[in-house]
């Protein structure tokens, strides 16, 4: 029985193998130039397959395709990130599926707080997000926002670059974690519901700044 258990695959391993098989079939269909690599239009088509498979409400955006091309080909010989090989496409799809699970939440944040519609949160916009979504309606201190912005503004992002003073679409995914992990000497206004809520909660909750009803406590996010 021990040998049988050792050879059995877990549900997660089976799902991963199923996903890789899908990507291989999609890649084969899209590689009509027989180069064993997909250029940007074909990668966009690949992501459309992912959207259809996940029943996503809208197709991939140009910034999302560019981000996938850049992230998936960072170790590629092609430094221009103009094509992705099959292994890179497999990595790209895995990364993109994780992002897609959070896409609606991220869209809500930017639709609510990105007042200048530049697809990135500046310092004031980040402060408003923190106030109503993370801090129970209390205005965060300058020290808290400075600390959080330093933690989030790390680059390799979809809509902003490292050190530009902005928080992009993928950078905001880490905001709630970092806010909860802020050291006490910095966290002068931060509210927390308690250790039980901190350990149980695993999803973001959002509220409207107009409602003045802030969202719940800290959580661990992807």
C-alpha positions in Angstrom: 0.0 0.0 0.0 2.9 2.3 0.7 4.2 1.9 -2.9 0.6 2.6 -4.2 0.3 5.7 -2.2 3.7 6.9 -3.4 2.7 6.6 -7.0 -0.8 8.1 -6.7 -1.1 11.8 -7.6 -2.8 14.3 -5.4 -5.8 16.3 -6.7 -3.6 19.3 -7.1 -1.1 17.4 -9.2 -3.9 16.0 -11.4 -5.3 19.5 -11.9 -1.8 20.8 -12.8 -1.3 18.0 -15.3 -4.7 18.7 -16.8 -3.8 22.4 -17.1 -0.5 21.7 -18.8 -2.2 19.4 -21.3 -4.7 22.1 -22.2 -1.8 24.6 -22.7 0.0 22.1 -24.9 -3.1 21.6 -27.1 -3.7 25.4 -27.3 0.0 26.0 -28.1 -0.1 23.4 -30.9 -3.2 25.0 -32.4 -1.7 28.5 -32.3 1.8 27.6 -33.5 0.8 27.7 -37.2 4.3 29.0 -38.1 6.0 25.9 -36.6 8.6 28.0 -34.8 7.9 26.3 -31.5 7.2 29.8 -30.1 4.3 32.2 -30.0 4.5 35.8 -30.7 2.4 38.5 -29.0 -0.8 38.2 -31.0 -0.7 34.4 -30.5 0.0 34.8 -26.8 -3.0 37.1 -26.7 -5.1 34.4 -28.4 -3.8 31.9 -25.8 -5.0 34.1 -23.0 -8.4 34.3 -24.7 -8.5 30.5 -24.4 -7.7 30.9 -20.7 -10.5 33.5 -20.4 -13.0 31.2 -22.1 -11.9 28.2 -20.0 -12.3 30.3 -16.8 -15.6 31.9 -18.0 -14.1 35.4 -17.5 -16.4 38.2 -18.3 -14.1 40.2 -20.6 -11.1 39.5 -22.8 -7.5 40.1 -21.9 -6.4 43.8 -21.9 -3.3 45.0 -23.8 -1.6 45.8 -20.5 -2.3 42.3 -19.3 -0.8 40.7 -22.4 2.3 42.9 -22.2 2.7 41.9 -18.5 2.5 38.2 -19.3 5.0 38.6 -22.2 7.4 40.4 -19.9 7.1 38.2 -16.9 7.1 34.9 -18.6 10.1 35.6 -20.8 12.4 37.2 -18.2 14.8 34.3 -18.4 14.4 33.7 -22.1 17.2 34.0 -24.6 15.0 36.5 -26.5 15.6 39.6 -24.3 13.0 41.6 -26.3 10.2 39.3 -24.9 8.8 39.0 -28.4 8.0 35.3 -28.3 7.2 32.6 -25.7 8.2 29.0 -25.9 5.9 26.1 -24.7 7.5 26.0 -21.2 7.2 29.8 -20.9 3.6 29.6 -22.1 2.9 27.0 -19.4 4.4 29.4 -16.8 2.5 32.3 -18.3 -0.8 30.6 -18.1 -0.2 29.5 -14.4 0.7 33.0 -13.5 -2.2 34.5 -15.4 -4.8 32.2 -13.9 -3.7 33.3 -10.4 -4.1 36.9 -11.5 -7.4 36.2 -13.1 -8.8 34.9 -9.8 -8.2 38.4 -8.4 -9.0 40.4 -11.4 -12.6 41.4 -10.4 -11.4 42.5 -7.0 -8.5 44.5 -8.5 -10.9 46.1 -11.1 -13.2 47.2 -8.2 -10.2 48.9 -6.4 -9.2 50.8 -9.5 -12.7 51.7 -10.6 -13.3 53.1 -7.1 -10.0 54.8 -6.1 -8.1 55.5 -9.4 -9.5 59.0 -9.8 -7.3 60.1 -12.6 -7.8 56.8 -14.6 -4.1 56.2 -15.2 -4.4 52.5 -14.1 -2.1 53.2 -11.1 -2.8 54.5 -7.6 -0.8 57.6 -6.5 -0.1 58.4 -2.9 -3.5 60.1 -2.3 -5.4 57.4 -4.0 -3.6 54.7 -2.0 -4.4 56.6 1.2 -8.1 56.6 0.3 -8.0 52.9 -0.4 -6.3 52.2 2.9 -8.7 54.4 4.8 -11.9 52.8 3.6 -10.8 49.2 2.8 -8.2 48.5 5.4 -8.5 51.0 8.3 -12.2 51.1 9.2 -12.6 54.7 7.9 -9.8 56.3 9.9 -7.3 58.4 7.9 -3.9 56.6 7.9 -0.9 58.6 9.0 1.8 59.8 6.6 4.2 57.4 8.2 1.9 54.5 7.5 1.4 55.4 3.9 5.1 56.0 3.3 5.9 52.6 4.8 3.2 50.8 2.8 4.2 52.6 -0.5 7.8 51.6 0.0 6.7 47.9 0.4 4.4 47.9 -2.6 6.3 50.0 -5.1 8.6 47.1 -6.1 8.2 47.0 -9.9 7.8 44.0 -12.2 4.3 45.3 -12.4 1.5 45.5 -15.0 0.9 49.3 -14.9 3.8 50.9 -12.9 7.5 50.6 -12.5 9.7 50.2 -9.4 10.3 53.5 -7.5 7.8 55.5 -9.5 5.7 56.4 -6.4 2.7 54.5 -7.9 0.9 51.2 -7.1 -0.1 49.2 -10.1 -2.6 46.5 -10.6 -0.5 43.6 -9.5 1.3 45.5 -6.7 -2.1 46.3 -5.0 -2.6 42.5 -4.6 0.0 42.6 -1.7 -1.5 45.7 0.0 -3.6 44.0 2.6 -0.9 41.6 3.6 1.7 44.3 4.0 -0.8 46.5 6.0 -1.4 43.7 8.4 2.3 43.0 8.8 3.2 46.6 9.5 5.3 46.9 12.6 3.6 48.4 15.7 6.0 51.4 15.8 4.8 52.4 12.4 1.1 51.5 12.7 -0.2 54.5 14.6 -3.8 54.3 13.3 -4.1 50.8 12.0 -7.0 48.7 13.2 -7.0 44.9 13.4 -10.0 42.7 14.3 -7.9 40.2 16.2 -5.8 37.1 15.7 -8.8 34.8 14.9 -10.0 37.0 12.1 -6.5 37.4 10.8 -5.9 33.7 10.5 -9.3 32.8 9.1 -9.9 35.4 6.5 -8.5 34.5 3.1 -10.3 36.9 0.7 -10.4 40.6 0.1 -13.5 42.5 1.2 -14.3 45.8 -0.4 -16.6 48.7 0.5 -17.5 51.9 -1.1 -15.8 55.1 0.1 -19.2 56.8 -0.3 -20.8 54.4 2.2 -18.2 55.2 4.9 -18.5 51.5 5.9 -15.0 50.1 5.8 -14.2 46.5 5.0 -13.1 43.9 7.4 -9.8 43.1 9.1 -6.5 41.8 7.8 -6.1 38.7 5.8 -3.5 36.6 4.1 -3.6 37.0 0.3 -1.9 35.4 -2.7 
